[in-house]
């Protein structure tokens, strides 16, 4: 969603006749101007998503570094971690891809041989570079990213994440993949089991925060591949909820709902279980009110599977691909909610 929004807004400021229009050869300046506007307006989650969708190799430093520095300056630890974990996931995924190829094709290659490669004038976009030299560059590139992440964690005083990332740095430096922790649950995660795990965790939880702990504990018992399947189902369900009418519902219930809050709302809907998901997704007026027994926000649910995967394997989960349900623009405004959704406004006592 953020990727499309950025490009749409970029097109708007680049239209001929627009006072912000500039020559085509200055197109990167448009990127920077729009980035700075999003930063100024606090659109952090959207900007992070755009960066990690647009630069799926973990590059784009010239674009994202001012944003990273801004997050440090503003003490936005959560957004800083989301940005860098996304960047590093891409870099590490590409590193292990190159590593696996080299080990398969050149099994006698040693770590010292990889580390000692001369990287002067290396061109990462060239297909003529040797595989071993490419792996050496990829290792250095990933380590530099981790170093930058660690430097930010120090400034933001996140000691736990700093220590965990230092261990990751050592593993990448030595090109050592950690062995996954023992997986006791041998079941294969599909959509049915996805919902079962959520509902079982809800039943034994006192509140939504306890629920996150219970679900995390259950997922830890699965193999890494199954945790990734869980995350794919979760992301697919988030896309199904990406509807203008549901954003209106979130706005009405919470008396306001920005982009980030809508993401947290969708995660919360899923956390309430399959019956709640179906009723809310269909906007079933006769059923939905019973599920709103707490603030409908659950940010932790968005990154639960990735966190469990990381803790289990010592590595970042590679990105999952799901079908996007693009929401170009809202069909309502705050001023029209009462006329567009009168039943919802009555149900949740919304008055403007």
C-alpha positions as CSV (number, residue, x, y, z in Angstrom):
1,X,0.0,0.0,0.0
2,X,2.8,2.4,0.9
3,X,4.7,1.7,-2.3
4,X,1.6,2.7,-4.4
5,X,0.9,5.8,-2.3
6,X,4.4,7.0,-2.7
7,X,4.4,6.6,-6.4
8,X,1.0,8.2,-6.7
9,X,2.0,11.3,-4.7
10,X,5.3,11.4,-6.6
11,X,3.4,11.5,-9.9
12,X,1.2,14.3,-8.5
13,X,4.1,16.6,-7.7
14,X,5.7,15.8,-11.1
15,X,2.8,16.7,-13.3
16,X,3.4,19.4,-15.9
17,X,2.2,22.8,-14.7
18,X,2.6,21.8,-11.0
19,X,4.6,24.4,-9.2
20,X,6.7,21.6,-7.7
21,X,7.4,20.1,-11.2
22,X,11.0,19.7,-12.1
23,X,13.0,18.4,-15.0
24,X,13.2,14.7,-15.6
25,X,16.9,14.5,-14.9
26,X,16.2,15.8,-11.4
27,X,13.7,13.0,-10.7
28,X,15.7,11.8,-7.6
29,X,15.1,15.2,-6.0
30,X,11.4,14.5,-6.2
31,X,12.0,11.3,-4.3
32,X,13.9,13.2,-1.6
33,X,11.3,16.0,-1.4
34,X,8.5,13.6,-1.0
35,X,10.5,11.6,1.6
36,X,11.1,14.7,3.6
37,X,7.4,15.6,3.4
38,X,6.5,12.2,4.8
39,X,9.0,12.5,7.5
40,X,7.7,16.0,8.4
41,X,4.2,14.6,8.6
42,X,5.2,11.6,10.7
43,X,4.3,9.0,8.1
44,X,7.0,6.7,9.5
45,X,5.4,3.3,8.9
46,X,4.4,4.1,5.4
47,X,7.9,5.4,4.6
48,X,9.5,2.3,6.1
49,X,7.3,0.1,4.1
50,X,8.0,2.0,0.9
51,X,11.8,1.7,1.5
52,X,11.7,-2.0,2.1
53,X,9.4,-2.7,-0.8
54,X,11.3,-0.5,-3.3
55,X,14.8,-1.5,-2.4
56,X,14.4,-5.3,-1.9
57,X,18.2,-5.7,-1.9
58,X,18.6,-3.7,1.2
59,X,20.3,-0.8,-0.6
60,X,19.1,2.8,-1.2
61,X,21.3,4.3,1.5
62,X,21.2,7.8,0.0
63,X,17.5,7.8,0.3
64,X,16.9,6.1,3.7
65,X,19.9,7.3,5.7
66,X,18.5,10.8,6.4
67,X,15.3,9.1,7.6
68,X,17.3,6.8,9.8
69,X,19.1,9.7,11.3
70,X,15.8,11.5,11.9
71,X,14.4,8.5,13.8
72,X,17.5,8.5,16.0
73,X,17.2,12.2,16.7
74,X,13.5,11.9,17.6
75,X,14.1,8.8,19.7
76,X,11.8,6.8,17.6
77,X,13.2,3.4,18.6
78,X,10.4,1.2,17.3
79,X,10.4,2.8,13.9
80,X,14.2,2.7,13.7
81,X,14.2,-1.0,14.4
82,X,11.5,-1.7,11.9
83,X,13.4,0.2,9.2
84,X,16.7,-1.5,9.8
85,X,15.4,-5.0,10.4
86,X,13.7,-4.7,7.0
87,X,16.9,-3.5,5.4
88,X,19.0,-6.2,7.0
89,X,16.5,-9.0,6.2
90,X,17.0,-8.3,2.5
91,X,20.8,-8.1,2.8
92,X,21.1,-11.2,4.8
93,X,18.8,-13.2,2.5
94,X,20.9,-12.2,-0.5
95,X,24.1,-13.0,1.5
96,X,23.0,-16.6,2.3
97,X,21.8,-17.1,-1.3
98,X,25.3,-16.2,-2.6
99,X,26.9,-18.2,0.2
100,X,24.9,-21.4,-0.6
101,X,25.8,-21.1,-4.3
102,X,29.5,-20.7,-3.6
103,X,29.5,-23.6,-1.1
104,X,27.7,-25.8,-3.6
105,X,29.8,-24.9,-6.6
106,X,33.2,-24.3,-4.9
107,X,33.1,-26.4,-1.7
108,X,36.8,-26.0,-0.9
109,X,36.4,-22.2,-0.6
110,X,37.5,-21.0,2.9
111,X,36.4,-18.1,5.0
112,X,39.9,-16.6,4.7
113,X,39.7,-16.8,0.9
114,X,36.4,-15.0,0.9
115,X,37.6,-12.3,3.4
116,X,40.8,-11.6,1.5
117,X,39.2,-10.8,-1.8
118,X,40.3,-7.4,-3.3
119,X,37.0,-5.5,-3.7
120,X,38.5,-2.4,-5.4
121,X,36.2,-1.3,-8.3
122,X,33.7,-4.0,-7.5
123,X,30.4,-3.6,-9.4
124,X,27.5,-5.3,-7.6
125,X,25.3,-4.8,-10.7
126,X,27.7,-6.6,-13.0
127,X,27.2,-10.2,-14.1
128,X,30.9,-10.6,-14.9
129,X,32.0,-10.4,-11.3
130,X,33.2,-13.7,-9.8
131,X,30.9,-15.5,-7.4
132,X,33.5,-15.6,-4.6
133,X,34.3,-11.9,-5.0
134,X,30.5,-11.1,-5.0
135,X,30.1,-13.1,-1.8
136,X,33.0,-11.2,-0.3
137,X,31.4,-7.9,-1.2
138,X,28.0,-9.1,0.0
139,X,29.5,-10.0,3.4
140,X,31.1,-6.6,3.8
141,X,28.0,-4.8,2.7
142,X,25.9,-6.7,5.2
143,X,28.3,-6.1,8.0
144,X,28.4,-2.4,7.3
145,X,24.6,-2.3,7.6
146,X,24.7,-4.2,10.9
147,X,27.3,-1.8,12.2
148,X,25.1,1.2,11.3
149,X,22.1,-0.5,13.0
150,X,24.2,-1.2,16.1
151,X,25.4,2.4,16.2
152,X,21.8,3.6,16.2
153,X,20.8,1.1,18.9
154,X,23.6,2.5,21.1
155,X,22.4,6.0,20.7
156,X,18.8,4.9,21.4
157,X,20.0,2.8,24.4
158,X,18.4,-0.5,23.5
159,X,20.8,-2.8,25.3
160,X,18.9,-6.0,24.6
161,X,18.6,-5.5,20.9
162,X,22.2,-4.3,20.8
163,X,23.5,-7.5,22.4
164,X,21.4,-9.7,20.1
165,X,22.6,-7.8,17.0
166,X,26.2,-8.1,18.1
167,X,25.8,-11.9,18.1
168,X,24.3,-11.6,14.6
169,X,27.3,-9.5,13.5
170,X,29.7,-12.2,14.7
171,X,27.7,-14.9,12.8
172,X,27.7,-12.9,9.6
173,X,31.4,-12.1,10.0
174,X,32.2,-15.8,10.3
175,X,29.6,-16.8,7.7
176,X,28.1,-19.1,10.3
177,X,24.4,-20.1,10.1
178,X,23.0,-20.9,13.5
179,X,21.2,-24.1,13.9
180,X,17.5,-23.7,14.7
181,X,16.3,-24.6,18.1
182,X,14.5,-28.0,18.5
183,X,11.0,-28.0,17.1
184,X,8.7,-30.2,19.1
185,X,5.5,-29.5,17.1
186,X,5.6,-31.4,13.8
187,X,2.3,-30.1,12.4
188,X,2.2,-28.2,9.1
189,X,0.7,-24.8,9.3
190,X,-2.1,-24.1,7.0
191,X,-5.0,-21.6,7.3
192,X,-7.0,-23.9,9.6
193,X,-4.1,-24.4,12.0
194,X,-3.3,-20.7,11.8
195,X,-6.8,-19.9,13.2
196,X,-6.6,-22.7,15.7
197,X,-3.4,-21.4,17.2
198,X,-4.8,-17.9,17.5
199,X,-8.1,-19.0,19.1
200,X,-6.4,-21.4,21.5
201,X,-4.1,-18.5,22.6
202,X,-7.0,-16.2,23.1
203,X,-8.9,-18.6,25.3
204,X,-6.1,-19.0,27.8
205,X,-5.1,-15.3,27.8
206,X,-6.3,-12.6,30.2
207,X,-5.8,-9.8,27.7
208,X,-4.3,-9.0,24.3
209,X,-0.8,-8.6,25.6
210,X,-0.9,-12.0,27.4
211,X,-2.3,-13.3,24.1
212,X,0.9,-12.2,22.3
213,X,3.0,-14.1,24.8
214,X,0.9,-17.2,24.5
215,X,0.9,-17.2,20.7
216,X,4.6,-16.6,20.6
217,X,5.2,-19.6,22.9
218,X,3.1,-21.8,20.7
219,X,4.9,-20.7,17.5
220,X,8.3,-21.3,19.0
221,X,7.5,-25.1,18.9
222,X,7.3,-25.2,15.1
223,X,10.0,-25.5,12.5
224,X,11.2,-22.2,11.0
225,X,9.6,-23.0,7.7
226,X,6.2,-23.4,9.4
227,X,6.6,-20.1,11.3
228,X,7.2,-18.5,7.9
229,X,4.0,-20.2,6.6
230,X,2.1,-18.7,9.5
231,X,3.4,-15.3,8.6
232,X,2.4,-15.7,5.0
233,X,-1.2,-16.5,6.1
234,X,-1.1,-13.6,8.5
235,X,0.0,-11.2,5.8
236,X,-2.7,-12.5,3.4
237,X,-5.4,-11.9,6.0
238,X,-4.1,-8.3,6.5
239,X,-4.5,-7.7,2.8
240,X,-8.0,-9.0,2.9
241,X,-8.8,-6.4,5.6
242,X,-7.4,-3.6,3.5
243,X,-10.8,-2.1,2.7
244,X,-12.0,1.5,2.9
245,X,-15.1,0.4,4.8
246,X,-13.0,-1.2,7.5
247,X,-10.8,1.9,7.8
248,X,-14.1,3.8,8.4
249,X,-15.1,1.3,11.1
250,X,-11.7,1.7,12.8
251,X,-12.0,5.5,12.6
252,X,-15.5,5.4,14.1
253,X,-14.7,3.1,16.9
254,X,-11.5,4.9,17.8
255,X,-12.7,8.4,17.0
256,X,-9.8,8.7,14.6
257,X,-7.5,6.4,12.7
258,X,-4.3,7.2,10.8
259,X,-2.3,4.9,8.5
260,X,-0.3,3.3,11.3
261,X,-3.4,2.8,13.5
262,X,-5.2,1.1,10.6
263,X,-2.4,-1.4,10.3
264,X,-2.6,-2.1,14.0
265,X,-6.4,-2.4,13.7
266,X,-6.1,-5.1,11.0
267,X,-3.6,-7.0,13.2
268,X,-6.0,-6.8,16.1
269,X,-8.9,-8.0,14.1
270,X,-7.0,-11.1,13.1
271,X,-5.9,-11.6,16.8
272,X,-9.6,-11.9,17.7
273,X,-10.0,-15.2,15.8
274,X,-11.8,-16.4,12.7
275,X,-15.4,-15.6,13.7
276,X,-14.5,-12.1,14.5
277,X,-12.4,-11.8,11.3
278,X,-15.3,-13.0,9.2
279,X,-17.9,-10.8,10.9
280,X,-15.8,-7.6,10.8
281,X,-14.5,-8.3,7.3
282,X,-18.1,-8.5,6.1
283,X,-19.1,-5.6,8.3
284,X,-21.9,-7.6,9.8
285,X,-23.8,-5.0,11.8
286,X,-25.6,-7.6,13.9
287,X,-22.4,-9.3,15.1
288,X,-19.4,-7.0,15.2
289,X,-20.1,-5.0,18.4
290,X,-19.4,-8.0,20.7
291,X,-15.8,-8.2,19.6
292,X,-14.9,-4.6,20.5
293,X,-14.2,-5.3,24.1
294,X,-10.8,-3.6,24.1
295,X,-8.9,-0.9,22.2
296,X,-8.7,-2.4,18.7
297,X,-5.0,-2.0,18.2
298,X,-2.3,-4.6,18.4
299,X,1.0,-3.5,16.8
300,X,2.9,-6.5,18.3
301,X,0.9,-8.9,16.2
302,X,2.4,-7.4,13.0
303,X,5.9,-8.6,13.8
304,X,5.2,-11.6,16.0
305,X,6.2,-14.3,13.6
306,X,9.3,-12.5,12.5
307,X,10.4,-12.0,16.1
308,X,9.7,-15.7,17.0
309,X,11.7,-16.8,13.8
310,X,14.6,-14.5,14.7
311,X,14.8,-15.7,18.3
312,X,14.6,-19.4,17.2
313,X,17.1,-19.3,14.4
314,X,19.3,-16.3,15.2
315,X,18.6,-15.1,11.7
316,X,16.0,-12.8,10.0
317,X,13.0,-14.2,8.2
318,X,13.2,-13.7,4.5
319,X,10.2,-11.5,3.2
320,X,7.0,-13.3,2.2
321,X,5.1,-12.5,-0.9
322,X,1.3,-12.2,-0.8
323,X,-1.4,-10.9,-3.1
324,X,-1.9,-7.2,-2.5
325,X,-5.3,-5.6,-2.0
326,X,-4.5,-2.1,-3.1
327,X,-6.4,0.7,-1.4
328,X,-5.8,3.7,-3.6
329,X,-7.9,6.2,-1.8
330,X,-10.7,6.3,0.8
331,X,-14.3,6.6,-0.5
332,X,-15.2,8.6,2.6
333,X,-14.0,11.6,4.6
334,X,-14.4,12.4,8.3
335,X,-17.1,14.8,7.3
336,X,-19.1,12.2,5.4
337,X,-18.9,9.3,7.9
338,X,-22.3,10.0,9.4
339,X,-24.0,9.8,6.0
340,X,-21.9,7.1,4.5
341,X,-22.0,4.7,7.5
342,X,-25.1,5.7,9.6
343,X,-25.5,2.3,11.2
344,X,-21.9,2.1,12.3
345,X,-22.1,5.5,13.8
346,X,-25.2,4.6,15.7
347,X,-23.8,1.3,16.8
348,X,-20.7,2.9,18.3
349,X,-22.2,6.2,19.3
350,X,-20.1,8.3,16.9
351,X,-21.2,11.8,16.6
352,X,-19.5,14.6,14.7
